[in-house]
Amino acid sequence: MSGMGSVLQLTNPTVVAAFRAALLHQGIIALLIFFLLALLWISVREWIPSTRAGGGPAVAAGLTAEPRARRLLRISFGVLWIFDGILQAQSAMPLGLPSQVIQPAAAGSPGWVQHVVNWGVRGWTYHPIDAAAAAVWIQIGIGIWLLTAARGPWSRLGGLASAGWGLIVWVFGEAFGSVFAPGLTWLFGAPGAAVFYFVAGALVALPDRAWSGRRLGRVAVAATGLFLTGMAVLQAWPGRGFWQGTAGHTRKPGGLAAMIQQMAQTPQPRFLSSLVSSFATFTTAHGFAVNVIAVIVLAAVGIALLSGQPRLLRPAVVVLVVTCLVDWVLIEDFGFLGGLGTDPNSMIPMALLAVAGFLALTSPAVAVAPVAEPVAAEPAMAEPVVAAVGEPAASAAVAPPAPGWRDRLRPGRIGHVLGAASPRTIAAIGALGIAALGAVPMAAASASTSADPIIAEAIDGSSAPLDYRAPAFALTDQHGQPVSLASLRGKVVLLTFLDPVCTSDCPLIAQEFRQADQMLGANARHVELVAIVANPLYYQSDYTQAFDRQEHLTGLPNWRYLTGTLPQLRQVWQQYAIAAQILPGGGMVAHSDVAYVIDSAGQTRRELDFDPGPGTASSQASFATELSIAARQVLGTQ
């Protein structure tokens, strides 16, 4: 029971090393994606010279230049996604993001929100390396996609990808932005940064016609005004703890001051910590005044934007941007410091959306003059077409039929399309490949029912292959039947030592054996799960049977819980180097947590340290995976 309650450190060297190795390998693949795409594009253009004319930046007649508002959203959120991807590469992310960021964010929300978040985060906790690396490449891929694809279908698809991933992060990563939790306030990031990424992506995905005129700008500005007005009402609502700098008679910091003080404790440069702490102290002393200013600013800006008056819009947007920057520094503390920050929080995205809405209203899309096409030589005069009697004359110019999907998939046509693509389009395709480099492992991790053995290795270390004769034993199982190691020849034996009255490690180890049996599937008939009693006081079969019922092991046909006389047990403990010590004040025994993998010939092939560590669902599943993999490896060598 030595490991129960131990905590897996966020920067565990085994996990960090595996995470960096995964990022390095996938980074090489990402570079190869761009290299191969560029090589293929250049080769096609050289092989089919006629495609070179299609790669220019010409703008056809009737199209418009990219609106300033759309360009602002596309470029700024592209940069933000890349920055967020870089933040995801921090060493503590694989183990720290679920336990230190996501689950605490959902802790104050209703049960159904916590259920949804826990369901979504399960894939991350079970596969921390795959999920953490996947988040890096998904976000970097989306960012490059937005930056490179300026117009056309590829650009709109990039916007959809941004909106989709933003929605996923908002639901599962931010617990719906904590909008269902108490203490919701715009000053501290409500309704979550990811929802602004979603909105920006959705706007980029709109067709060109949506950006013509001022209608989109009016809707965006009015929606921003309505949102800010609602946040002002929420901030001013009595009884929510924002009007007092201190909470009641305790003189402890009130709601807003406590949040700011918490941010000041984040690991960061000292001058930033001092700045935030000073503002927390000021808010504690003047909480009413701070809240009055916040309510007035939010309400005034919201009403000004709702009014739609041109003379009020610009000052309102300027005040909003300045307020966002002040809040970002003094309250949100930049949002990305401390080693587990995933983004710069909500103020920067909010300010960008507000400016984009203002630009969409005041600077709508402008038509661009058509690019002059080169004058082609006059074609030779064709013979007149004479219609047969009773038939209408054929049109002088008949439009060719649109190609079907089969024609579009012909290698020749694909080559023409690829060769005619612009460099931006090729870069966008490469960015899609990078996002897929993350999306595929993320989907696989979410769908997997097993856990990565890296968690077990991080807790107890890895094991080296062994090859020595396993010490013999002859004991009695839970049903009173004699069992010896020799009687189990022909099958792989997974052996451990359990205390039948233990309430800490032993039940966890038993469940790990049970899960390993399920993972083995059809191979389980070639494997025996064997436990030997490790308690010099309570070793009778009544206790082993009670333990089996408690842990639901009675239905496993290949489960054997062995006991014997005390001299027999002591001899086996000595042979297998099991240290057992009775704990003060009870009958529980502190003993070695270990599992042996013995092949069908009686040779020990693996010795696994089976200290269950924190005993979480993911760590249990990881140990079970490690055990099942070891059993399969031995089965495969026979």
LINFENNOR-V447113 format. One record per residue. N is the residue number from 1. PHI is phi in degrees with one decimal (NA if undefined). OMEGA is omega as a letter, one per 40 degrees, with the letter a starting at -180 (none if undefined). Layout:
BEGIN
n:N phi:PHI omega:OMEGA
n:N phi:PHI omega:OMEGA
END
This chain:
BEGIN
n:1 phi:NA omega:a
n:2 phi:-71.0 omega:a
n:3 phi:-101.5 omega:a
n:4 phi:-61.5 omega:i
n:5 phi:91.3 omega:i
n:6 phi:-68.4 omega:a
n:7 phi:-107.3 omega:i
n:8 phi:-82.0 omega:a
n:9 phi:-63.7 omega:a
n:10 phi:-63.2 omega:i
n:11 phi:-106.4 omega:i
n:12 phi:-53.0 omega:a
n:13 phi:-58.5 omega:a
n:14 phi:-64.8 omega:a
n:15 phi:-69.3 omega:a
n:16 phi:-61.1 omega:i
n:17 phi:-62.9 omega:i
n:18 phi:-66.0 omega:i
n:19 phi:-64.7 omega:i
n:20 phi:-65.4 omega:i
n:21 phi:-64.2 omega:i
n:22 phi:-63.7 omega:i
n:23 phi:-63.0 omega:i
n:24 phi:-64.6 omega:a
n:25 phi:-63.8 omega:a
n:26 phi:-71.1 omega:i
n:27 phi:-63.7 omega:i
n:28 phi:-63.4 omega:i
n:29 phi:-63.6 omega:i
n:30 phi:-61.4 omega:i
n:31 phi:-63.6 omega:i
n:32 phi:-63.8 omega:i
n:33 phi:-59.5 omega:i
n:34 phi:-67.2 omega:a
n:35 phi:-63.1 omega:a
n:36 phi:-67.6 omega:i
n:37 phi:-63.3 omega:i
n:38 phi:-62.8 omega:i
n:39 phi:-63.3 omega:i
n:40 phi:-64.8 omega:a
n:41 phi:-63.7 omega:a
n:42 phi:-64.1 omega:a
n:43 phi:-63.9 omega:a
n:44 phi:-64.8 omega:a
n:45 phi:-66.3 omega:i
n:46 phi:-75.6 omega:a
n:47 phi:-75.2 omega:a
n:48 phi:-120.1 omega:a
n:49 phi:-57.8 omega:a
n:50 phi:-65.1 omega:a
n:51 phi:-79.8 omega:a
n:52 phi:-65.3 omega:a
n:53 phi:-69.9 omega:a
n:54 phi:-87.2 omega:a
n:55 phi:-94.2 omega:a
n:56 phi:-77.6 omega:a
n:57 phi:-94.4 omega:a
n:58 phi:-60.2 omega:i
n:59 phi:-107.6 omega:a
n:60 phi:-73.2 omega:a
n:61 phi:-63.5 omega:i
n:62 phi:89.5 omega:i
n:63 phi:-84.5 omega:a
n:64 phi:-118.3 omega:i
n:65 phi:-67.9 omega:a
n:66 phi:-61.2 omega:a
n:67 phi:-59.3 omega:a
n:68 phi:-60.9 omega:a
n:69 phi:-64.0 omega:a
n:70 phi:-66.1 omega:i
n:71 phi:-62.9 omega:i
n:72 phi:-60.4 omega:a
n:73 phi:-64.4 omega:a
n:74 phi:-62.9 omega:a
n:75 phi:-73.3 omega:a
n:76 phi:-66.4 omega:i
n:77 phi:-75.4 omega:i
n:78 phi:-62.6 omega:i
n:79 phi:-64.3 omega:i
n:80 phi:-62.1 omega:i
n:81 phi:-62.7 omega:i
n:82 phi:-64.6 omega:i
n:83 phi:-61.7 omega:i
n:84 phi:-63.7 omega:i
n:85 phi:-62.3 omega:i
n:86 phi:-64.4 omega:i
n:87 phi:-61.9 omega:a
n:88 phi:-66.2 omega:a
n:89 phi:-85.0 omega:i
n:90 phi:-65.7 omega:a
n:91 phi:-60.7 omega:a
n:92 phi:-83.5 omega:a
n:93 phi:-63.3 omega:a
n:94 phi:-55.9 omega:a
n:95 phi:-96.3 omega:a
n:96 phi:-87.1 omega:a
n:97 phi:-61.6 omega:i
n:98 phi:-65.4 omega:a
n:99 phi:-82.0 omega:a
n:100 phi:-105.4 omega:a
n:101 phi:-121.8 omega:a
n:102 phi:-70.6 omega:a
n:103 phi:-65.1 omega:i
n:104 phi:-62.1 omega:i
n:105 phi:-64.4 omega:a
n:106 phi:-92.0 omega:a
n:107 phi:-60.8 omega:a
n:108 phi:-89.1 omega:a
n:109 phi:-87.9 omega:i
n:110 phi:-59.3 omega:a
n:111 phi:-58.5 omega:a
n:112 phi:-67.6 omega:i
n:113 phi:-65.8 omega:i
n:114 phi:-61.3 omega:i
n:115 phi:-63.6 omega:i
n:116 phi:-63.2 omega:a
n:117 phi:-64.5 omega:a
n:118 phi:-64.2 omega:i
n:119 phi:-64.0 omega:a
n:120 phi:-72.0 omega:a
n:121 phi:-85.5 omega:a
n:122 phi:-58.2 omega:a
n:123 phi:-60.5 omega:i
n:124 phi:-71.0 omega:a
n:125 phi:-67.3 omega:i
n:126 phi:-82.1 omega:a
n:127 phi:-134.4 omega:a
n:128 phi:-64.2 omega:a
n:129 phi:-70.7 omega:a
n:130 phi:-60.8 omega:a
n:131 phi:-68.9 omega:a
n:132 phi:-65.3 omega:i
n:133 phi:-65.6 omega:i
n:134 phi:-62.0 omega:i
n:135 phi:-61.3 omega:i
n:136 phi:-59.5 omega:a
n:137 phi:-77.2 omega:i
n:138 phi:-60.9 omega:a
n:139 phi:-74.1 omega:i
n:140 phi:-65.5 omega:i
n:141 phi:-61.5 omega:i
n:142 phi:-63.8 omega:i
n:143 phi:-62.6 omega:i
n:144 phi:-63.8 omega:i
n:145 phi:-58.4 omega:a
n:146 phi:-64.7 omega:a
n:147 phi:-70.1 omega:a
n:148 phi:-91.1 omega:a
n:149 phi:-93.5 omega:a
n:150 phi:-84.0 omega:a
n:151 phi:-139.6 omega:i
n:152 phi:85.1 omega:a
n:153 phi:-58.1 omega:a
n:154 phi:-63.2 omega:i
n:155 phi:-67.0 omega:i
n:156 phi:-66.9 omega:i
n:157 phi:-63.6 omega:i
n:158 phi:-61.3 omega:i
n:159 phi:-63.1 omega:i
n:160 phi:-63.5 omega:i
n:161 phi:-62.0 omega:i
n:162 phi:-62.8 omega:a
n:163 phi:-65.1 omega:a
n:164 phi:-64.8 omega:i
n:165 phi:-68.6 omega:i
n:166 phi:-60.4 omega:i
n:167 phi:-66.3 omega:i
n:168 phi:-61.0 omega:i
n:169 phi:-64.2 omega:a
n:170 phi:-63.9 omega:a
n:171 phi:-75.4 omega:a
n:172 phi:-92.1 omega:a
n:173 phi:-91.7 omega:a
n:174 phi:-116.8 omega:i
n:175 phi:54.8 omega:a
n:176 phi:60.1 omega:i
n:177 phi:65.5 omega:a
n:178 phi:59.6 omega:a
n:179 phi:-69.8 omega:i
n:180 phi:-97.5 omega:a
n:181 phi:-96.6 omega:i
n:182 phi:-69.6 omega:i
n:183 phi:79.9 omega:a
n:184 phi:-63.3 omega:i
n:185 phi:-151.4 omega:i
n:186 phi:-63.3 omega:a
n:187 phi:-61.4 omega:a
n:188 phi:-110.1 omega:i
n:189 phi:113.5 omega:i
n:190 phi:-63.0 omega:e
n:191 phi:-97.7 omega:i
n:192 phi:102.6 omega:a
n:193 phi:-63.7 omega:a
n:194 phi:-64.1 omega:i
n:195 phi:-67.4 omega:i
n:196 phi:-72.9 omega:i
n:197 phi:-62.9 omega:i
n:198 phi:-61.8 omega:a
n:199 phi:-63.0 omega:i
n:200 phi:-62.1 omega:i
n:201 phi:-62.1 omega:i
n:202 phi:-63.9 omega:i
n:203 phi:-68.1 omega:i
n:204 phi:-64.2 omega:a
n:205 phi:-77.5 omega:a
n:206 phi:-66.3 omega:i
n:207 phi:-66.5 omega:a
n:208 phi:-58.3 omega:a
n:209 phi:-64.3 omega:a
n:210 phi:-68.2 omega:a
n:211 phi:-90.2 omega:i
n:212 phi:-79.4 omega:a
n:213 phi:79.8 omega:a
n:214 phi:-107.7 omega:a
n:215 phi:-62.9 omega:a
n:216 phi:-61.0 omega:i
n:217 phi:-62.8 omega:i
n:218 phi:-62.7 omega:a
n:219 phi:-65.1 omega:a
n:220 phi:-64.7 omega:a
n:221 phi:-66.1 omega:i
n:222 phi:-65.0 omega:i
n:223 phi:-63.8 omega:i
n:224 phi:-63.6 omega:i
n:225 phi:-62.2 omega:i
n:226 phi:-64.2 omega:i
n:227 phi:-61.8 omega:a
n:228 phi:-65.3 omega:i
n:229 phi:-63.4 omega:i
n:230 phi:-62.8 omega:i
n:231 phi:-65.4 omega:i
n:232 phi:-65.0 omega:i
n:233 phi:-61.8 omega:a
n:234 phi:-64.7 omega:i
n:235 phi:-68.2 omega:a
n:236 phi:-88.0 omega:a
n:237 phi:-63.6 omega:a
n:238 phi:-66.9 omega:i
n:239 phi:80.8 omega:a
n:240 phi:-99.7 omega:i
n:241 phi:86.3 omega:a
n:242 phi:-96.9 omega:a
n:243 phi:-87.5 omega:a
n:244 phi:-114.7 omega:i
n:245 phi:-75.1 omega:i
n:246 phi:-124.4 omega:a
n:247 phi:-95.7 omega:i
n:248 phi:60.7 omega:a
n:249 phi:-91.9 omega:a
n:250 phi:-78.1 omega:a
n:251 phi:62.2 omega:i
n:252 phi:-78.7 omega:a
n:253 phi:-58.4 omega:i
n:254 phi:-73.9 omega:a
n:255 phi:-54.6 omega:a
n:256 phi:-69.5 omega:a
n:257 phi:-62.9 omega:i
n:258 phi:-65.4 omega:i
n:259 phi:-62.0 omega:a
n:260 phi:-66.5 omega:i
n:261 phi:-62.0 omega:i
n:262 phi:-62.7 omega:i
n:263 phi:-66.6 omega:i
n:264 phi:-66.1 omega:i
n:265 phi:-79.6 omega:i
n:266 phi:-64.3 omega:i
n:267 phi:-56.3 omega:a
n:268 phi:-167.2 omega:i
n:269 phi:-56.5 omega:a
n:270 phi:-62.1 omega:a
n:271 phi:-67.3 omega:i
n:272 phi:-70.7 omega:i
n:273 phi:-60.6 omega:i
n:274 phi:-65.1 omega:i
n:275 phi:-62.7 omega:a
n:276 phi:-67.6 omega:i
n:277 phi:-63.3 omega:i
n:278 phi:-63.5 omega:i
n:279 phi:-69.1 omega:i
n:280 phi:-62.7 omega:i
n:281 phi:-63.4 omega:i
n:282 phi:-62.7 omega:a
n:283 phi:-66.7 omega:i
n:284 phi:-62.2 omega:a
n:285 phi:-81.0 omega:a
n:286 phi:-132.5 omega:a
n:287 phi:-59.2 omega:a
n:288 phi:-62.7 omega:a
n:289 phi:-65.3 omega:i
n:290 phi:-62.1 omega:a
n:291 phi:-70.1 omega:i
n:292 phi:-60.2 omega:i
n:293 phi:-62.4 omega:a
n:294 phi:-61.7 omega:a
n:295 phi:-64.1 omega:a
n:296 phi:-62.9 omega:a
n:297 phi:-63.5 omega:a
n:298 phi:-62.4 omega:a
n:299 phi:-66.8 omega:a
n:300 phi:-63.3 omega:i
n:301 phi:-65.7 omega:i
n:302 phi:-61.4 omega:a
n:303 phi:-66.6 omega:i
n:304 phi:-62.1 omega:i
n:305 phi:-68.4 omega:i
n:306 phi:-66.8 omega:a
n:307 phi:-66.9 omega:a
n:308 phi:73.0 omega:a
n:309 phi:-71.5 omega:a
n:310 phi:-55.9 omega:a
n:311 phi:-72.9 omega:i
n:312 phi:-97.8 omega:a
n:313 phi:-66.2 omega:a
n:314 phi:-61.1 omega:i
n:315 phi:-59.0 omega:a
n:316 phi:-64.6 omega:i
n:317 phi:-66.3 omega:i
n:318 phi:-61.6 omega:i
n:319 phi:-61.7 omega:a
n:320 phi:-63.5 omega:a
n:321 phi:-63.0 omega:i
n:322 phi:-62.4 omega:i
n:323 phi:-61.7 omega:i
n:324 phi:-60.6 omega:a
n:325 phi:-66.4 omega:i
n:326 phi:-62.9 omega:i
n:327 phi:-62.8 omega:a
n:328 phi:-59.9 omega:a
n:329 phi:-83.6 omega:a
n:330 phi:-86.7 omega:a
n:331 phi:-111.6 omega:i
n:332 phi:-79.6 omega:i
n:333 phi:53.4 omega:i
n:334 phi:69.5 omega:i
n:335 phi:80.0 omega:a
n:336 phi:-118.8 omega:a
n:337 phi:-89.0 omega:i
n:338 phi:98.9 omega:i
n:339 phi:93.4 omega:i
n:340 phi:-128.9 omega:i
n:341 phi:-71.0 omega:a
n:342 phi:-102.3 omega:a
n:343 phi:-164.8 omega:i
n:344 phi:-79.7 omega:a
n:345 phi:69.2 omega:a
n:346 phi:-93.3 omega:a
n:347 phi:-68.3 omega:i
n:348 phi:-64.9 omega:i
n:349 phi:-59.1 omega:i
n:350 phi:-63.5 omega:i
n:351 phi:-63.2 omega:i
n:352 phi:-63.4 omega:i
n:353 phi:-64.9 omega:i
n:354 phi:-64.1 omega:i
n:355 phi:-64.8 omega:i
n:356 phi:-63.2 omega:i
n:357 phi:-62.4 omega:i
n:358 phi:-63.5 omega:i
n:359 phi:-65.8 omega:i
n:360 phi:-64.0 omega:i
n:361 phi:-82.2 omega:a
n:362 phi:-96.4 omega:a
n:363 phi:-132.3 omega:a
n:364 phi:-66.6 omega:a
n:365 phi:-60.6 omega:a
n:366 phi:-117.9 omega:a
n:367 phi:-69.3 omega:i
n:368 phi:-109.3 omega:i
n:369 phi:-62.5 omega:a
n:370 phi:-64.0 omega:i
n:371 phi:-78.2 omega:a
n:372 phi:-66.4 omega:i
n:373 phi:-89.0 omega:i
n:374 phi:-62.9 omega:a
n:375 phi:-77.4 omega:i
n:376 phi:-85.9 omega:i
n:377 phi:-65.4 omega:i
n:378 phi:-63.6 omega:i
n:379 phi:-71.2 omega:i
n:380 phi:-61.4 omega:a
n:381 phi:-63.9 omega:a
n:382 phi:-85.8 omega:i
n:383 phi:-68.1 omega:i
n:384 phi:-63.1 omega:i
n:385 phi:-90.7 omega:a
n:386 phi:-103.5 omega:a
n:387 phi:-81.4 omega:i
n:388 phi:-70.7 omega:a
n:389 phi:-60.6 omega:i
n:390 phi:85.5 omega:i
n:391 phi:-111.9 omega:i
n:392 phi:-72.2 omega:i
n:393 phi:-68.4 omega:i
n:394 phi:-73.9 omega:i
n:395 phi:-66.8 omega:a
n:396 phi:-68.1 omega:a
n:397 phi:-129.5 omega:a
n:398 phi:-106.4 omega:a
n:399 phi:-67.5 omega:i
n:400 phi:-68.4 omega:a
n:401 phi:-66.8 omega:i
n:402 phi:-65.8 omega:a
n:403 phi:-67.4 omega:i
n:404 phi:-79.3 omega:a
n:405 phi:-67.6 omega:i
n:406 phi:-67.5 omega:i
n:407 phi:-65.3 omega:a
n:408 phi:-65.9 omega:a
n:409 phi:-93.8 omega:i
n:410 phi:-65.4 omega:a
n:411 phi:-53.8 omega:a
n:412 phi:-63.0 omega:a
n:413 phi:-69.3 omega:i
n:414 phi:-60.2 omega:i
n:415 phi:-61.9 omega:i
n:416 phi:-62.9 omega:a
n:417 phi:-63.2 omega:a
n:418 phi:-65.2 omega:a
n:419 phi:-66.3 omega:a
n:420 phi:-81.9 omega:a
n:421 phi:-68.2 omega:i
n:422 phi:-81.5 omega:i
n:423 phi:-57.1 omega:i
n:424 phi:-62.5 omega:i
n:425 phi:-65.1 omega:i
n:426 phi:-62.1 omega:i
n:427 phi:-63.8 omega:i
n:428 phi:-65.2 omega:i
n:429 phi:-63.9 omega:i
n:430 phi:-62.3 omega:i
n:431 phi:-63.9 omega:i
n:432 phi:-60.7 omega:i
n:433 phi:-61.8 omega:i
n:434 phi:-66.3 omega:i
n:435 phi:-62.0 omega:i
n:436 phi:-66.9 omega:i
n:437 phi:-58.7 omega:i
n:438 phi:-93.8 omega:a
n:439 phi:-67.1 omega:a
n:440 phi:-64.1 omega:i
n:441 phi:-62.2 omega:i
n:442 phi:-63.9 omega:i
n:443 phi:-64.9 omega:i
n:444 phi:-64.2 omega:i
n:445 phi:-64.9 omega:a
n:446 phi:-68.7 omega:a
n:447 phi:-84.5 omega:a
n:448 phi:-72.6 omega:i
n:449 phi:-96.8 omega:i
n:450 phi:-101.4 omega:a
n:451 phi:-118.8 omega:i
n:452 phi:-70.2 omega:i
n:453 phi:-65.3 omega:i
n:454 phi:-61.2 omega:i
n:455 phi:-67.5 omega:i
n:456 phi:-63.9 omega:i
n:457 phi:-65.2 omega:i
n:458 phi:-67.6 omega:a
n:459 phi:-78.9 omega:a
n:460 phi:-119.9 omega:a
n:461 phi:85.2 omega:a
n:462 phi:-90.4 omega:a
n:463 phi:-119.7 omega:i
n:464 phi:-98.0 omega:i
n:465 phi:-61.5 omega:i
n:466 phi:-123.4 omega:i
n:467 phi:-162.0 omega:i
n:468 phi:-146.2 omega:a
n:469 phi:-65.7 omega:i
n:470 phi:-70.5 omega:i
n:471 phi:-59.4 omega:a
n:472 phi:-75.5 omega:i
n:473 phi:-148.7 omega:i
n:474 phi:-141.3 omega:a
n:475 phi:-131.2 omega:a
n:476 phi:-126.1 omega:a
n:477 phi:-83.3 omega:a
n:478 phi:-65.2 omega:i
n:479 phi:-100.2 omega:i
n:480 phi:83.9 omega:a
n:481 phi:-91.6 omega:i
n:482 phi:-69.8 omega:i
n:483 phi:-137.5 omega:i
n:484 phi:-126.7 omega:i
n:485 phi:-62.3 omega:i
n:486 phi:-65.1 omega:a
n:487 phi:-71.1 omega:a
n:488 phi:-97.3 omega:i
n:489 phi:-58.4 omega:a
n:490 phi:98.2 omega:i
n:491 phi:-129.8 omega:i
n:492 phi:-77.2 omega:a
n:493 phi:-112.7 omega:i
n:494 phi:-101.9 omega:a
n:495 phi:-114.4 omega:i
n:496 phi:-144.9 omega:a
n:497 phi:-126.7 omega:a
n:498 phi:-130.9 omega:i
n:499 phi:-93.9 omega:a
n:500 phi:-67.9 omega:i
n:501 phi:-107.8 omega:i
n:502 phi:-69.4 omega:i
n:503 phi:-118.2 omega:a
n:504 phi:-119.9 omega:a
n:505 phi:-71.1 omega:a
n:506 phi:-60.0 omega:i
n:507 phi:-59.8 omega:i
n:508 phi:-66.3 omega:a
n:509 phi:-63.7 omega:i
n:510 phi:-60.9 omega:i
n:511 phi:-69.2 omega:i
n:512 phi:-65.7 omega:i
n:513 phi:-63.8 omega:i
n:514 phi:-63.4 omega:i
n:515 phi:-66.0 omega:i
n:516 phi:-61.0 omega:i
n:517 phi:-61.0 omega:i
n:518 phi:-65.5 omega:i
n:519 phi:-66.5 omega:a
n:520 phi:-69.6 omega:i
n:521 phi:59.4 omega:a
n:522 phi:-64.6 omega:i
n:523 phi:-70.0 omega:a
n:524 phi:-62.4 omega:a
n:525 phi:-70.4 omega:i
n:526 phi:-100.4 omega:a
n:527 phi:-128.6 omega:i
n:528 phi:-110.9 omega:i
n:529 phi:-95.9 omega:a
n:530 phi:-124.7 omega:i
n:531 phi:-122.7 omega:i
n:532 phi:-117.5 omega:a
n:533 phi:-57.5 omega:i
n:534 phi:-126.6 omega:i
n:535 phi:-144.5 omega:a
n:536 phi:-76.9 omega:i
n:537 phi:-105.2 omega:a
n:538 phi:-113.5 omega:a
n:539 phi:-123.6 omega:a
n:540 phi:-71.3 omega:a
n:541 phi:-65.0 omega:i
n:542 phi:-58.8 omega:a
n:543 phi:-74.2 omega:i
n:544 phi:-66.5 omega:i
n:545 phi:-66.4 omega:i
n:546 phi:-64.3 omega:i
n:547 phi:-62.5 omega:i
n:548 phi:-61.4 omega:i
n:549 phi:-65.7 omega:a
n:550 phi:-61.2 omega:a
n:551 phi:-97.4 omega:i
n:552 phi:57.4 omega:a
n:553 phi:-103.1 omega:a
n:554 phi:-66.9 omega:a
n:555 phi:-87.6 omega:a
n:556 phi:-89.5 omega:a
n:557 phi:-67.0 omega:a
n:558 phi:-103.4 omega:i
n:559 phi:-96.1 omega:i
n:560 phi:-133.1 omega:i
n:561 phi:-109.9 omega:a
n:562 phi:-98.3 omega:i
n:563 phi:-143.9 omega:a
n:564 phi:-177.0 omega:i
n:565 phi:-73.4 omega:a
n:566 phi:-61.3 omega:i
n:567 phi:-60.6 omega:i
n:568 phi:-63.0 omega:a
n:569 phi:-65.1 omega:a
n:570 phi:-61.3 omega:i
n:571 phi:-64.5 omega:i
n:572 phi:-66.6 omega:i
n:573 phi:-60.3 omega:a
n:574 phi:-66.3 omega:a
n:575 phi:-66.4 omega:a
n:576 phi:-100.5 omega:i
n:577 phi:56.5 omega:i
n:578 phi:-94.9 omega:i
n:579 phi:-89.6 omega:a
n:580 phi:-126.5 omega:a
n:581 phi:-137.9 omega:a
n:582 phi:-71.1 omega:a
n:583 phi:-79.8 omega:i
n:584 phi:-62.9 omega:i
n:585 phi:79.8 omega:i
n:586 phi:-176.6 omega:a
n:587 phi:-97.2 omega:i
n:588 phi:-70.0 omega:a
n:589 phi:-122.5 omega:i
n:590 phi:-86.0 omega:a
n:591 phi:-140.8 omega:a
n:592 phi:-68.6 omega:i
n:593 phi:-96.5 omega:a
n:594 phi:-147.7 omega:i
n:595 phi:-134.6 omega:i
n:596 phi:-110.8 omega:i
n:597 phi:-110.7 omega:a
n:598 phi:-114.3 omega:a
n:599 phi:-79.8 omega:a
n:600 phi:-68.3 omega:i
n:601 phi:-95.5 omega:i
n:602 phi:85.9 omega:i
n:603 phi:-97.2 omega:i
n:604 phi:-75.3 omega:a
n:605 phi:-107.4 omega:i
n:606 phi:-145.1 omega:i
n:607 phi:-128.3 omega:a
n:608 phi:-104.7 omega:i
n:609 phi:-69.5 omega:a
n:610 phi:-115.1 omega:i
n:611 phi:-60.1 omega:a
n:612 phi:-73.2 omega:i
n:613 phi:63.2 omega:a
n:614 phi:-70.1 omega:i
n:615 phi:69.9 omega:i
n:616 phi:-77.7 omega:i
n:617 phi:-60.1 omega:a
n:618 phi:-70.7 omega:i
n:619 phi:-69.4 omega:i
n:620 phi:-61.3 omega:i
n:621 phi:-64.5 omega:i
n:622 phi:-68.1 omega:i
n:623 phi:-63.1 omega:i
n:624 phi:-62.9 omega:i
n:625 phi:-63.3 omega:i
n:626 phi:-59.0 omega:a
n:627 phi:-67.7 omega:a
n:628 phi:-66.5 omega:i
n:629 phi:-63.8 omega:i
n:630 phi:-61.8 omega:i
n:631 phi:-65.7 omega:i
n:632 phi:-64.1 omega:i
n:633 phi:-62.6 omega:i
n:634 phi:-69.3 omega:i
n:635 phi:-61.6 omega:a
n:636 phi:-74.0 omega:a
n:637 phi:-94.1 omega:a
n:638 phi:-101.0 omega:none
END
